[in-house]
Amino acid sequence: MSESKRTMIVTSALPYANGDIHLGHLVEYLQTDFWVRFQKMRGNRVVYICADDTHGTPIMVRARLENTTPEQLIERSYKQHTSDFASFEIAFDHYGSTNCAENHGFVDQIYAAMKEKGFVSTKKTKQFYCDNEKMFLPDSFLVGVCPKCGAPNQYGDSCEACGQTYSAEELKSPRCKFCGKEPSIRECEHLYFELEPSRDFLANLVPQIVTPDIANKLLEWFNEPLRGWCISRDAPYFGFEIPGHPGKFFYVWVDAPINYMGTLLAWCKEHGQSFDDWWQNPGTEIYHFIGKDIVRFHCLFWPTMLHAAGFRLPTKVFVHGFLTVDGEKMSKSRGTFIQAKAYLKYLKAQDLRFYYACKLNSTTDDLDLNTEDFVNRVNSDLVGKITNLASRGAQMLQKHFGRKLGKMDAAGEETWKHALAIADVIADDFENRNFSKAMVELRKIADEANQYFDSMAPWALVKQDSEAARQVLTSILNIFRTMAIYLAPILPSYAVRVAKLFREEPYTWDDLTKRLEDVEIETYEYLATRIDPKNIEALLEENRKLGAVPPPPPKPAAVQSVPVKETIDYDTFAKADLRVAKVLQAELVEGADKLLRLSLDIGDGHPRNVFAGIRKAYDPASIIGRSVVMVANLAPRKMRFGVSEGMILAAGNPDGSLFLVTPDEGAIPGATVK
């Protein structure tokens, strides 16, 4: 079962220091931890690194609101994050911070290399500037009157009342979100990392490091010149100042991925290792686990920076989906936006680890935490099918045989060999991150073991042939031990307790073939307990109370209705060409709080680029592949983020909630909406 040993660097994306760890975050960190623990059990040489993402305007603003410093704020966040991760048994080899000297050194080194190779450009833009706060204002820091519908208190890029998007310069009566004063407009210069010179390099690399579906989406960007990436932000800003540009700071997304190297260097210093022997070693494999919302940063910008500076590229970028709860996005009002520390007040970390393993695979599909299924999986599979074998077997052995194992009987040994025979199958599933498939194999073993145990009925057999009963108990405990070793990457503390039961050291993969006979075991201690559904409801109820302000009670229809705008004649309306469009791609728009950039197929082979103000209502990944209704003959409109070539239709409730207008199933892209 052994193989040649490998050397690996494994990373998870960096959690932002401006928020707590929640169950959605844990989708990534748990699956990475599963994979790393499996690799280490196989004897591979692995360093698992991560860090707090600490820079950016939100950190600076929050620190000011809390009358503290950014450094004090991120120190507090670091303590909470590391505590949360440890509580869920996520075992980083080093967990650092982007605000460290090691990271700063690599940032300056990579920037110098990009500049030397001509990948850095400067462009002048006009931005709002608050003379009172002495800072340039991002769109989210501007409020004013919507230029489209006249609604007050709207942000600088889109209107929540009418759903229209616009450039910040169009906002009427703009004012600073902080001081309320009217800002001025100033010209400022920003720095950009240019991607177009790396077009051929990236086009060749992308299919090598991600799955075909992700590669195809990324390569859609190559249908036009690759846009440069703004890497600078103006003071005041919490981050690293750009060399040679006083008052300019690196955008947070520049130093975040670079800190994979900064954290590795910090680990190397602690352990007397050479950074180059790890990162620059051609034999080292480098793996990034990320969510599907940050693919561009990790597969276009990050490799470009590494390549320019002469650093080795990632071997693979593993992309996963998001978490839904009971089929819907996490919601504070429904109590399903659950922080890690809140979960632990009512439930055990190992139960979530087990359930996530039952659901995770190598695709970008979202993972649904169905609360009823969660209870059933833990109670039925982990407790009822797997752990119950150890509980019954070990306690009967203690009661009748002084905890002393005998030999396996023929039928039991055959069942144990069946469990061993799938070791390579389970190893392949773990290697390929198809944890849910591995758990299916484990359930099959558990079912076969329980059938064997029940058919032999050792509780009755002990009265007739005590040694035969001991053989059955010896067999069932050997089978259980095998399952516990398979589970060790998923349930590490559980496996440690199993090893203690059998008086063994922590398990490696090679321990699978060992058989336990004619030895004494320890007194059995409970390994897992059932979930009380009342604890789930108590958790959700507490989170509902902690969540957002509850929605207001329904108003009478007459009050709730929206006045009809000025009428138009039929001929005017008929000029609007409404078409069914399929969403090919959806992504966040850097610098815009409310916009999504959509690529829409209307059946003519020429995807349309459309900006839609639906970011607060829809996760980008949730609408890819969905059919919408588009105004196809709307004149192209130049926006600060690019050109919008149409508009999609959405219904807006008086409370500000949005719902996409979609055709019935069967409507094809390009079909006319009549």
C-alpha positions as CSV (number, residue, x, y, z in Angstrom):
1,M,0.0,0.0,0.0
2,S,3.0,2.3,0.3
3,E,4.2,4.5,-2.5
4,S,7.2,6.8,-3.2
5,K,7.0,9.8,-0.9
6,R,6.1,13.2,-2.1
7,T,6.9,16.8,-0.9
8,M,4.0,19.2,-0.9
9,I,3.1,22.8,0.0
10,V,-0.7,23.1,0.6
11,T,-2.6,26.3,1.2
12,S,-6.1,27.5,2.0
13,A,-7.3,30.9,1.0
14,L,-6.7,33.5,3.6
15,P,-9.7,34.5,5.8
16,Y,-10.3,38.2,6.1
17,A,-9.5,39.6,9.5
18,N,-12.6,41.8,9.5
19,G,-15.0,39.0,10.3
20,D,-15.5,35.8,12.3
21,I,-15.1,32.2,10.9
22,H,-18.4,30.7,10.0
23,L,-19.6,27.4,8.7
24,G,-19.2,28.5,5.1
25,H,-15.5,29.2,5.6
26,L,-15.1,25.7,7.1
27,V,-16.1,24.1,3.8
28,E,-12.7,25.0,2.5
29,Y,-10.5,24.6,5.6
30,L,-12.0,21.2,6.6
31,Q,-11.6,19.7,3.1
32,T,-8.0,21.0,3.0
33,D,-7.4,19.5,6.4
34,F,-8.8,16.2,5.3
35,W,-6.5,16.1,2.3
36,V,-3.4,17.1,4.2
37,R,-4.0,14.6,7.0
38,F,-4.4,11.9,4.4
39,Q,-1.2,12.8,2.7
40,K,0.7,12.8,6.0
41,M,-0.8,9.4,6.9
42,R,0.7,8.2,3.7
43,G,4.1,9.3,4.8
44,N,4.3,12.3,2.5
45,R,6.2,15.5,3.5
46,V,3.6,18.2,3.7
47,V,3.5,21.8,5.0
48,Y,0.0,23.2,5.4
49,I,0.0,27.0,5.6
50,C,-2.5,29.8,5.9
51,A,-2.8,33.3,7.4
52,D,-5.1,36.1,8.3
53,D,-5.7,38.6,5.4
54,T,-5.2,41.8,7.3
55,H,-4.9,44.7,5.0
56,G,-7.5,47.0,3.3
57,T,-9.9,49.9,3.8
58,P,-12.5,47.9,5.8
59,I,-9.9,47.1,8.5
60,M,-8.9,50.7,8.7
61,V,-12.5,52.0,8.9
62,R,-13.5,49.4,11.5
63,A,-10.5,50.2,13.7
64,R,-11.5,53.9,13.5
65,L,-15.1,53.2,14.4
66,E,-14.0,51.0,17.4
67,N,-11.4,53.7,18.5
68,T,-8.6,51.2,18.2
69,T,-5.6,50.7,15.8
70,P,-5.6,48.3,12.8
71,E,-2.8,46.4,14.5
72,Q,-4.9,45.9,17.7
73,L,-7.9,44.9,15.6
74,I,-6.0,42.2,13.6
75,E,-4.4,40.9,16.7
76,R,-7.8,40.3,18.3
77,S,-9.0,38.7,15.0
78,Y,-6.0,36.4,14.9
79,K,-6.7,35.0,18.4
80,Q,-10.3,34.3,17.5
81,H,-9.6,32.8,14.2
82,T,-6.8,30.5,15.5
83,S,-9.1,29.4,18.4
84,D,-11.9,28.6,16.0
85,F,-9.7,26.6,13.7
86,A,-8.2,24.6,16.6
87,S,-11.7,23.9,17.9
88,F,-12.5,22.2,14.6
89,E,-9.2,20.3,14.6
90,I,-7.8,22.1,11.6
91,A,-4.1,21.5,11.9
92,F,-2.1,24.2,10.1
93,D,1.7,23.8,10.2
94,H,1.9,27.5,10.3
95,Y,-0.8,30.2,10.6
96,G,0.5,33.7,10.0
97,S,-0.6,37.2,9.0
98,T,-0.2,39.2,5.8
99,N,1.0,42.1,8.0
100,C,4.5,40.5,8.5
101,A,8.0,41.3,7.5
102,E,8.4,38.1,5.4
103,N,5.4,39.0,3.3
104,H,6.5,42.6,2.9
105,G,9.8,41.4,1.5
106,F,8.3,39.2,-1.1
107,V,5.8,41.9,-2.1
108,D,8.5,44.4,-2.8
109,Q,10.6,41.7,-4.6
110,I,7.7,40.7,-6.9
111,Y,6.7,44.3,-7.6
112,A,10.3,45.1,-8.6
113,A,10.4,42.1,-11.0
114,M,7.1,43.1,-12.5
115,K,8.3,46.6,-13.0
116,E,11.6,45.6,-14.5
117,K,9.9,43.4,-17.0
118,G,7.5,46.2,-18.1
119,F,4.4,44.7,-16.6
120,V,3.6,47.8,-14.5
121,S,1.8,50.8,-16.0
122,T,0.3,54.0,-14.7
123,K,-3.1,55.5,-15.6
124,K,-4.8,58.7,-14.5
125,T,-8.4,58.6,-13.3
126,K,-10.7,61.0,-11.6
127,Q,-12.1,60.2,-8.2
128,F,-14.1,61.8,-5.5
129,Y,-12.0,63.1,-2.7
130,C,-13.2,64.1,0.8
131,D,-11.3,67.2,2.0
132,N,-12.5,66.6,5.5
133,E,-11.4,63.0,5.8
134,K,-8.5,63.6,3.5
135,M,-9.0,60.5,1.5
136,F,-10.2,59.3,-1.9
137,L,-13.6,57.7,-1.6
138,P,-14.4,54.3,-3.0
139,D,-18.0,53.9,-4.4
140,S,-19.1,52.3,-1.1
141,F,-18.1,55.4,0.8
142,L,-20.2,57.7,-1.3
143,V,-23.9,58.3,-0.8
144,G,-26.3,60.6,-2.7
145,V,-29.4,60.8,-4.9
146,C,-29.9,58.2,-7.6
147,P,-29.5,59.9,-11.1
148,K,-32.1,57.5,-12.5
149,C,-35.0,57.6,-10.1
150,G,-34.2,60.2,-7.6
151,A,-34.1,57.9,-4.6
152,P,-32.0,59.4,-1.7
153,N,-29.2,57.7,0.3
154,Q,-27.9,55.5,-2.5
155,Y,-24.3,54.4,-3.0
156,G,-22.0,55.6,-5.7
157,D,-22.4,52.7,-8.2
158,S,-26.0,51.5,-8.1
159,C,-29.4,52.2,-6.7
160,E,-31.2,49.8,-4.4
161,A,-34.5,51.4,-5.1
162,C,-34.6,51.1,-8.9
163,G,-31.8,48.6,-9.5
164,Q,-30.0,50.9,-12.0
165,T,-26.3,51.1,-12.1
166,Y,-24.2,54.2,-12.9
167,S,-20.8,55.7,-12.5
168,A,-19.9,57.6,-9.3
169,E,-19.7,60.8,-11.3
170,E,-23.4,60.6,-12.2
171,L,-24.5,60.5,-8.5
172,K,-26.5,63.6,-7.6
173,S,-25.7,65.5,-4.4
174,P,-22.8,63.2,-3.5
175,R,-21.5,63.3,0.0
176,C,-19.0,61.4,2.1
177,K,-20.4,58.5,4.1
178,F,-18.4,59.4,7.1
179,C,-18.6,63.2,7.5
180,G,-21.6,63.9,5.3
181,K,-19.7,66.7,3.5
182,E,-19.7,67.1,-0.3
183,P,-16.5,65.7,-1.8
184,S,-14.5,67.3,-4.6
185,I,-13.2,65.6,-7.7
186,R,-9.5,65.1,-8.0
187,E,-7.3,63.5,-10.6
188,C,-5.2,60.7,-9.3
189,E,-2.7,58.2,-10.7
190,H,-2.9,54.5,-10.2
191,L,-0.6,51.6,-10.9
192,Y,-1.6,48.5,-12.9
193,F,-0.2,45.1,-13.4
194,E,-0.7,44.3,-17.1
195,L,-1.8,40.8,-18.1
196,E,-1.8,41.1,-21.8
197,P,2.0,40.5,-22.1
198,S,1.4,37.2,-20.4
199,R,-1.5,36.1,-22.6
200,D,0.3,33.1,-24.2
201,F,1.9,32.0,-20.9
202,L,-1.5,32.1,-19.1
203,A,-3.4,30.4,-22.0
204,N,-1.1,27.5,-21.8
205,L,-1.0,27.3,-17.9
206,V,-4.7,27.6,-17.1
207,P,-5.8,24.2,-18.5
208,Q,-2.9,22.6,-16.6
209,I,-3.8,23.8,-13.1
210,V,-7.6,23.7,-13.0
211,T,-10.4,21.4,-14.1
212,P,-11.7,21.8,-17.7
213,D,-14.9,23.6,-16.6
214,I,-13.0,26.2,-14.6
215,A,-10.4,26.6,-17.4
216,N,-13.1,27.1,-20.0
217,K,-14.6,30.0,-18.0
218,L,-11.3,31.6,-17.5
219,L,-10.3,31.3,-21.1
220,E,-13.4,33.3,-22.1
221,W,-11.4,36.4,-20.9
222,F,-9.0,35.7,-23.7
223,N,-11.5,36.6,-26.4
224,E,-10.4,40.2,-25.9
225,P,-7.2,41.9,-24.7
226,L,-6.6,41.0,-21.1
227,R,-7.4,44.0,-18.9
228,G,-4.8,45.4,-16.5
229,W,-5.3,45.0,-12.8
230,C,-5.3,48.1,-10.5
231,I,-2.8,47.3,-7.7
232,S,-2.7,50.7,-5.9
233,R,-4.8,52.4,-3.3
234,D,-4.5,55.9,-1.9
235,A,-3.7,56.9,1.6
236,P,-5.1,56.5,4.2
237,Y,-4.9,52.8,3.8
238,F,-3.8,49.9,6.0
239,G,-1.2,48.0,4.0
240,F,2.3,48.0,2.5
241,E,3.4,51.3,0.8
242,I,4.5,51.0,-2.8
243,P,8.2,51.6,-3.2
244,G,8.8,54.9,-5.0
245,H,5.2,56.1,-4.7
246,P,4.6,57.8,-1.3
247,G,1.0,57.7,-0.3
248,K,0.2,54.8,-2.5
249,F,-0.4,51.3,-1.1
250,F,-0.6,47.9,-2.5
251,Y,-4.2,46.7,-3.0
252,V,-5.0,43.9,-0.5
253,W,-5.3,41.3,-3.2
254,V,-1.6,41.9,-4.2
255,D,-0.1,40.8,-0.9
256,A,-2.7,38.2,0.1
257,P,-1.5,35.4,-2.3
258,I,2.1,36.5,-1.9
259,N,1.8,35.7,1.7
260,Y,1.6,32.0,0.9
261,M,5.3,32.4,0.4
262,G,5.7,34.8,3.4
263,T,4.0,32.2,5.7
264,L,6.2,29.4,4.3
265,L,9.3,31.5,4.9
266,A,8.2,32.1,8.5
267,W,7.7,28.4,9.0
268,C,11.1,27.7,7.5
269,K,12.7,30.1,9.9
270,E,11.1,28.3,12.8
271,H,12.2,24.9,11.7
272,G,15.6,25.6,10.4
273,Q,14.6,24.9,6.8
274,S,15.4,26.6,3.5
275,F,12.6,28.4,1.6
276,D,14.2,27.5,-1.7
277,D,14.5,23.9,-0.8
278,W,10.7,23.9,-0.5
279,W,9.1,26.4,-2.9
280,Q,11.8,26.5,-5.6
281,N,12.5,22.7,-5.5
282,P,11.3,21.2,-8.8
283,G,10.2,18.1,-6.9
284,T,7.8,20.0,-4.6
285,E,4.1,20.0,-5.4
286,I,2.2,23.3,-4.7
287,Y,-1.5,23.1,-4.1
288,H,-4.1,25.9,-3.5
289,F,-7.6,25.2,-2.2
290,I,-9.9,28.1,-3.0
291,G,-13.6,29.1,-3.5
292,K,-14.9,29.6,-7.0
293,D,-15.3,33.3,-6.4
294,I,-11.5,34.0,-6.4
295,V,-10.4,32.0,-9.3
296,R,-9.2,34.9,-11.4
297,F,-6.9,36.1,-8.7
298,H,-5.3,32.6,-8.2
299,C,-5.2,31.5,-11.9
300,L,-4.4,34.8,-13.8
301,F,-2.9,37.4,-11.5
302,W,-1.0,35.2,-9.1
303,P,0.8,33.0,-11.7
304,T,1.7,36.2,-13.6
305,M,3.4,37.6,-10.5
306,L,5.2,34.3,-9.8
307,H,6.4,33.9,-13.4
308,A,7.7,37.4,-13.6
309,A,9.7,37.0,-10.4
310,G,11.1,33.6,-11.2
311,F,9.1,31.7,-8.6
312,R,7.6,28.2,-9.2
313,L,4.0,28.0,-10.2
314,P,1.2,26.1,-8.5
315,T,0.9,22.5,-9.4
316,K,-2.9,22.6,-9.1
317,V,-5.6,25.0,-7.9
318,F,-8.5,23.0,-6.4
319,V,-11.7,25.0,-6.6
320,H,-14.8,24.3,-4.5
321,G,-18.4,25.6,-4.2
322,F,-20.1,27.5,-1.5
323,L,-22.3,26.4,1.5
324,T,-26.0,26.5,1.5
325,V,-28.2,25.6,4.5
326,D,-31.4,23.7,3.8
327,G,-31.1,24.5,0.1
328,E,-30.7,28.3,0.5
329,K,-27.9,30.8,1.0
330,M,-26.9,31.3,4.6
331,S,-29.3,33.8,6.2
332,K,-29.1,35.7,9.4
333,S,-32.8,36.2,9.7
334,R,-33.4,32.4,9.3
335,G,-30.6,31.6,11.8
336,T,-28.5,29.7,9.2
337,F,-25.6,32.2,9.1
338,I,-23.7,30.3,11.8
339,Q,-20.4,31.3,13.2
340,A,-18.0,28.5,14.3
341,K,-18.0,29.5,17.9
342,A,-21.9,29.6,18.0
343,Y,-22.0,26.1,16.5
344,L,-19.8,24.7,19.2
345,K,-22.2,25.8,21.9
346,Y,-24.6,23.2,20.8
347,L,-22.9,20.6,18.6
348,K,-19.6,18.8,18.3
349,A,-16.9,19.6,15.8
350,Q,-16.4,16.0,14.8
351,D,-20.1,15.8,13.7
352,L,-19.6,18.6,11.2
353,R,-16.3,17.1,10.0
354,F,-18.1,13.8,9.4
355,Y,-21.1,15.4,7.6
356,Y,-18.9,17.6,5.4
357,A,-16.9,14.6,4.4
358,C,-20.2,12.8,3.4
359,K,-21.0,15.7,1.0
360,L,-17.7,17.0,-0.4
361,N,-16.4,16.1,-3.8
362,S,-13.9,17.5,-6.4
363,T,-16.5,19.6,-8.3
364,T,-17.5,23.2,-7.8
365,D,-21.0,22.3,-6.8
366,D,-22.3,24.0,-3.7
367,L,-22.4,21.9,-0.5
368,D,-25.8,21.9,1.2
369,L,-26.0,21.4,5.0
370,N,-29.4,20.0,5.3
371,T,-30.1,20.1,9.0
372,E,-32.4,17.0,9.0
373,D,-29.9,15.0,6.9
374,F,-27.1,16.2,9.2
375,V,-28.8,14.7,12.2
376,N,-29.6,11.4,10.3
377,R,-26.1,11.0,8.9
378,V,-24.4,11.4,12.2
379,N,-26.9,9.4,14.3
380,S,-27.4,6.6,11.8
381,D,-24.0,6.2,10.1
382,L,-21.3,7.5,12.5
383,V,-23.0,6.5,15.7
384,G,-25.4,3.7,14.8
385,K,-23.4,1.8,12.1
386,I,-19.8,2.5,12.8
387,T,-19.2,3.4,16.4
388,N,-21.8,1.0,17.7
389,L,-19.6,-1.9,16.5
390,A,-16.8,-0.8,18.8
391,S,-19.2,0.0,21.7
392,R,-20.9,-3.4,21.6
393,G,-17.8,-5.4,20.8
394,A,-15.4,-3.8,23.3
395,Q,-18.0,-3.8,26.2
396,M,-18.8,-7.4,25.6
397,L,-15.1,-8.3,25.5
398,Q,-14.6,-6.5,28.8
399,K,-17.6,-8.1,30.5
400,H,-16.9,-11.7,29.4
401,F,-13.2,-12.0,28.5
402,G,-11.3,-9.4,30.6
403,R,-10.7,-7.2,27.5
404,K,-8.5,-10.0,26.0
405,L,-8.8,-10.5,22.2
406,G,-8.5,-14.0,20.7
407,K,-8.3,-15.1,17.1
408,M,-10.7,-14.0,14.3
409,D,-13.1,-16.6,13.1
410,A,-13.3,-17.6,9.3
411,A,-16.4,-15.5,8.5
412,G,-15.1,-12.5,10.5
413,E,-11.6,-12.6,8.9
414,E,-13.2,-12.7,5.4
415,T,-15.2,-9.6,6.3
416,W,-12.1,-7.9,7.6
417,K,-10.3,-8.7,4.3
418,H,-13.1,-7.2,2.4
419,A,-12.6,-4.0,4.4
420,L,-8.8,-4.1,3.6
421,A,-9.4,-4.8,-0.1
422,I,-10.8,-1.3,-0.7
423,A,-7.9,0.5,0.8
424,D,-6.6,1.6,-2.6
425,V,-10.1,2.7,-3.7
426,I,-10.5,4.9,-0.6
427,A,-7.0,6.2,-1.0
428,D,-7.8,7.3,-4.6
429,D,-11.0,8.9,-3.4
430,F,-9.1,10.9,-0.8
431,E,-6.3,11.8,-3.3
432,N,-8.9,13.1,-5.8
433,R,-10.8,14.9,-3.0
434,N,-13.9,12.8,-3.6
435,F,-14.5,12.4,0.1
436,S,-18.2,11.6,-0.3
437,K,-17.3,8.5,-2.4
438,A,-14.9,7.3,0.3
439,M,-17.7,7.7,2.9
440,V,-20.0,5.6,0.7
441,E,-17.4,2.8,0.7
442,L,-17.1,3.1,4.5
443,R,-20.9,2.7,4.9
444,K,-20.7,-0.4,2.8
445,I,-18.1,-1.9,5.1
446,A,-20.2,-0.9,8.1
447,D,-23.3,-2.5,6.7
448,E,-21.4,-5.8,6.0
449,A,-19.8,-5.7,9.5
450,N,-23.2,-5.2,11.2
451,Q,-24.8,-8.0,9.1
452,Y,-21.9,-10.3,10.2
453,F,-22.2,-9.3,13.8
454,D,-26.0,-9.7,14.0
455,S,-25.9,-13.0,12.2
456,M,-23.3,-14.4,14.7
457,A,-25.2,-13.0,17.7
458,P,-22.2,-13.2,20.1
459,W,-24.5,-12.2,23.0
460,A,-26.2,-15.5,22.6
461,L,-23.2,-17.5,21.4
462,V,-21.2,-16.7,24.6
463,K,-23.6,-18.9,26.6
464,Q,-23.0,-21.9,24.3
465,D,-19.4,-21.5,23.1
466,S,-17.5,-18.7,24.8
467,E,-14.3,-19.0,22.7
468,A,-16.4,-18.8,19.5
469,A,-18.0,-15.6,20.9
470,R,-14.5,-14.2,21.6
471,Q,-13.5,-14.9,18.0
472,V,-16.6,-12.9,16.7
473,L,-15.7,-10.0,19.0
474,T,-12.1,-10.1,17.9
475,S,-13.2,-10.0,14.3
476,I,-15.6,-7.1,14.7
477,L,-13.1,-5.0,16.6
478,N,-10.5,-5.6,13.9
479,I,-13.0,-4.5,11.2
480,F,-13.9,-1.4,13.3
481,R,-10.2,-0.6,13.7
482,T,-9.8,-0.7,9.9
483,M,-12.7,1.7,9.5
484,A,-11.2,4.0,12.2
485,I,-7.9,4.2,10.2
486,Y,-9.9,5.2,7.1
487,L,-11.7,7.8,9.1
488,A,-8.5,9.2,10.7
489,P,-8.1,12.1,8.2
490,I,-11.8,13.0,8.7
491,L,-12.0,12.4,12.5
492,P,-8.5,12.8,13.9
493,S,-9.3,12.9,17.6
494,Y,-11.8,10.0,17.2
495,A,-9.0,7.9,15.6
496,V,-6.6,8.9,18.4
497,R,-9.1,7.6,21.0
498,V,-9.5,4.4,18.9
499,A,-5.7,3.9,18.9
500,K,-5.7,4.4,22.7
501,L,-8.5,1.7,23.0
502,F,-6.2,-0.7,21.2
503,R,-3.0,0.5,22.9
504,E,-1.5,1.7,19.7
505,E,0.3,4.8,18.5
506,P,-1.5,7.3,16.2
507,Y,-2.3,5.6,12.9
508,T,-0.5,5.7,9.6
509,W,-1.9,4.2,6.4
510,D,0.5,1.3,6.7
511,D,-1.2,0.3,10.0
512,L,-4.2,-1.0,8.0
513,T,-2.6,-4.5,7.3
514,K,-1.9,-5.1,11.0
515,R,-4.2,-7.6,12.7
516,L,-4.9,-7.5,16.5
517,E,-5.1,-10.9,18.1
518,D,-4.3,-12.3,21.5
519,V,-3.8,-8.9,23.0
520,E,-5.5,-6.9,25.8
521,I,-7.3,-3.7,25.0
522,E,-8.2,-0.7,27.2
523,T,-11.6,0.0,28.8
524,Y,-14.0,1.3,26.2
525,E,-14.8,5.0,26.4
526,Y,-17.5,6.6,24.3
527,L,-16.3,7.8,20.9
528,A,-19.4,9.5,19.5
529,T,-22.9,10.3,20.7
530,R,-26.2,11.0,18.9
531,I,-27.3,14.5,18.0
532,D,-30.4,15.7,19.8
533,P,-32.5,17.6,17.1
534,K,-33.4,20.0,19.8
535,N,-29.8,21.3,19.8
536,I,-30.1,22.1,16.1
537,E,-33.3,24.1,16.7
538,A,-31.7,25.9,19.7
539,L,-28.7,26.8,17.6
540,L,-30.9,28.2,14.8
541,E,-33.1,30.1,17.2
542,E,-30.2,31.8,18.9
543,N,-28.8,32.8,15.5
544,R,-32.2,34.2,14.5
545,K,-32.1,36.4,17.5
546,L,-28.5,37.5,16.8
547,G,-29.3,38.0,13.1
548,A,-30.4,40.9,11.1
549,V,-33.4,43.0,12.0
550,P,-36.4,40.8,11.4
551,P,-38.4,41.7,8.3
552,P,-41.3,44.2,8.9
553,P,-44.8,42.8,9.0
554,P,-46.7,42.8,5.7
555,K,-48.3,46.1,4.9
556,P,-51.8,46.4,3.4
557,A,-51.7,46.0,-0.4
558,A,-52.6,49.6,-1.0
559,V,-49.6,50.8,1.0
560,Q,-47.3,48.2,-0.4
561,S,-48.0,48.8,-4.1
562,V,-45.7,50.9,-6.2
563,P,-47.2,53.8,-8.1
564,V,-47.3,53.2,-11.9
565,K,-44.9,55.5,-13.8
566,E,-45.9,57.7,-16.7
567,T,-47.6,55.7,-19.4
568,I,-46.0,55.1,-22.8
569,D,-47.7,54.2,-26.1
570,Y,-47.6,50.7,-27.5
571,D,-45.2,51.6,-30.4
572,T,-42.6,52.9,-27.9
573,F,-42.8,49.8,-25.8
574,A,-42.6,47.5,-28.9
575,K,-39.2,49.0,-29.6
576,A,-37.8,47.0,-26.7
577,D,-36.3,43.7,-27.9
578,L,-36.8,41.3,-25.0
579,R,-34.9,38.1,-25.4
580,V,-34.2,35.0,-23.4
581,A,-30.6,34.9,-22.4
582,K,-28.5,32.2,-20.6
583,V,-25.9,33.3,-18.0
584,L,-22.6,31.9,-19.2
585,Q,-20.5,33.6,-16.6
586,A,-21.1,35.8,-13.5
587,E,-18.5,37.4,-11.3
588,L,-18.0,40.2,-8.8
589,V,-16.9,43.6,-10.0
590,E,-13.9,44.9,-8.3
591,G,-14.6,48.2,-6.6
592,A,-18.4,47.9,-6.9
593,D,-20.6,46.8,-3.9
594,K,-23.7,46.0,-5.9
595,L,-22.7,45.0,-9.4
596,L,-22.2,41.6,-11.0
597,R,-20.5,41.3,-14.4
598,L,-22.5,38.9,-16.5
599,S,-21.7,37.2,-19.8
600,L,-25.0,36.4,-21.6
601,D,-25.8,34.1,-24.5
602,I,-28.7,35.2,-26.6
603,G,-28.3,32.6,-29.3
604,D,-26.3,34.5,-31.9
605,G,-22.8,33.3,-30.9
606,H,-21.8,36.7,-29.6
607,P,-21.9,36.7,-25.7
608,R,-23.1,40.1,-24.3
609,N,-21.3,41.8,-21.4
610,V,-23.8,43.2,-19.0
611,F,-23.5,44.9,-15.6
612,A,-26.4,44.2,-13.2
613,G,-27.0,45.6,-9.8
614,I,-28.0,42.3,-8.2
615,R,-24.9,41.5,-6.2
616,K,-26.7,41.7,-2.8
617,A,-29.5,39.3,-4.0
618,Y,-27.5,36.7,-5.8
619,D,-24.2,34.9,-5.4
620,P,-22.5,34.9,-8.8
621,A,-22.1,31.1,-8.9
622,S,-25.8,30.5,-8.2
623,I,-26.9,32.1,-11.5
624,I,-24.5,30.6,-13.9
625,G,-26.5,28.5,-16.4
626,R,-29.7,30.2,-15.5
627,S,-32.1,31.7,-18.1
628,V,-33.0,35.4,-17.7
629,V,-34.8,38.0,-19.7
630,M,-32.6,40.6,-21.4
631,V,-33.3,43.9,-23.2
632,A,-31.2,43.1,-26.2
633,N,-31.3,46.3,-28.2
634,L,-30.4,48.7,-25.4
635,A,-27.6,51.0,-26.6
636,P,-24.2,50.0,-25.1
637,R,-23.3,52.1,-22.1
638,K,-19.8,53.0,-21.0
639,M,-19.3,52.6,-17.3
640,R,-16.3,52.9,-15.1
641,F,-15.9,49.1,-15.1
642,G,-16.4,48.6,-18.8
643,V,-19.1,48.7,-21.4
644,S,-22.6,47.2,-20.6
645,E,-24.3,45.8,-23.6
646,G,-27.8,45.4,-22.4
647,M,-30.0,45.0,-19.3
648,I,-31.6,42.1,-17.5
649,L,-35.0,42.3,-15.9
650,A,-35.6,41.9,-12.2
651,A,-38.6,42.5,-10.0
652,G,-38.0,44.8,-7.0
653,N,-40.1,44.6,-3.9
654,P,-40.8,47.7,-1.8
655,D,-38.5,46.3,0.9
656,G,-35.6,46.4,-1.6
657,S,-35.4,42.7,-2.3
658,L,-34.8,41.6,-5.9
659,F,-35.9,38.7,-7.9
660,L,-34.7,37.9,-11.5
661,V,-37.4,37.6,-14.1
662,T,-36.9,34.2,-15.7
663,P,-38.8,32.3,-18.4
664,D,-40.4,28.9,-18.0
665,E,-38.3,25.8,-18.6
666,G,-37.8,25.1,-22.3
667,A,-37.2,28.6,-23.5
668,I,-33.9,28.7,-25.5
669,P,-31.4,31.5,-25.7
670,G,-32.5,34.1,-28.2
671,A,-36.2,33.4,-27.9
672,T,-38.3,36.5,-28.2
673,V,-40.2,37.5,-25.1
674,K,-43.7,38.4,-26.1
